[in-house]
């Protein structure tokens, strides 16, 4: 024990939260291993595709500037899209297991023997998919795109072509800003209620949390269809999953678009009621998860 | 101040009554053994004390309400319930780092010293350790915490006999300092016999017997009686009788030792024998009294 510290004082909450998040990264290594593995796969695929790159560049150079943009930028956008899907999948499975796994292996009794509150624990398990995971995948995606650009430049130079069109058309640095914005807003804030719901189910289900997370949603949608012959609930969930919201057409396309550079409107996003209603739901789900972890009989 | 004070503690799971009005008072500096058959309510009582389960009735642990003040309570209380439940993915160094970071009363050097006596390496993961080693690791973590109350629920389950003995030895030598309170629930009655200062027998959610070891020694007497004196022995109303090699062992509650000495060899019963006598005997239940 550090003699300077007072053993009767509580450990500061920020320190507890920091260690709780570290614990999550120790436990769920898929948070960085899965994006790394997917990025490696994409790089291998891209490497093979560079065989035809010189021919593609020769063909593209015949086109106008705007015509060049698409075939050159496309691989980067597709790669980023795949990374976003990976992020969503990792986040979903992480959240479903976060509060269920510790009950299944009974280690919850060990965690609860330490002076760290259920609030901090659940908060750390929400921060992981909402903040940490998007940042980690952003970093991996940026690294991956950087390697893609370097490799294709090298291939072009070896084939006696200029790499300049790549650097002007991929516009990587602007894309990284947009990408970071996208990861933080959509994968973080916009998906927060999804992660909140999954964490709640994870804290509640005695078994099969995946089914408990999905079936009630389906049941409500089906019941609505039968009762009123409408599908508002299904549409609501679908919009949330695909990343739309805000109501306006312009806003929805911005988040569905594979090329987010075209639509960059933080103002519209931050003022959209959909965002704030979603965050309110996320907070309610998390509060319920804290209560469950706190007051439920162990195992 | 009493370490644990319970009045009319109740808990039901559906229609099953787990705790049926427990009154208990444990002073600081005692080592209490909570002894009872499976499903007697031992774990439920301990879970209530640790704020892990809801309950009805009055309960104070170190002057706090374990239900509403659980987070503060956990700085002064540590526990091991059931068998080793350490997370299987964790590595030993991760657990040590984590507990050292979040627990203000954790002494890392103590845990390291304890682990140095084992074959556990700091780079091993819990998954690779044997059941006995996991329990040792858990004990190393818990015993390095300077807690005022230590709650152990079947702490040595899964340990081989050598380690079980070592565990209770080190508990007494390194951990217990007469200011700390220890509550241990166990089936291995023989092991804790010489460790405890108090015992509580619990069955069907009720306390059957609650007394200190000194009280137990003065109150309960076992006599090995020859067949010719058995009638005289039975006249003194033993609470339990069992045959042994043609003679009988009679167990008495509150009968004068001098008087009993005339019947045969007199000695203090083991907790296990007393447990069998009190639990298996309805009149014994009636005689068991709460302090």
Interface residues (C-beta under 8 A of the other chain):
Chain A: X1 X5 X6 X7 X8 X9 X10 X11 X15 X16 X19 X22 X23 X26 X27 X102 X105 X106 X107 X108 X109 X110 X111 X112 X113 X114 X115 X116 X117 X294 X295 X297 X298
Chain B: X13 X47 X50 X52 X53 X54 X70 X71 X72 X74 X75 X78 X79 X80 X81 X82 X85 X86 X87 X88 X89 X90 X91 X94 X98 X99 X101 X102 X103 X104 X105 X106 X107 X108 X138 X142 X146
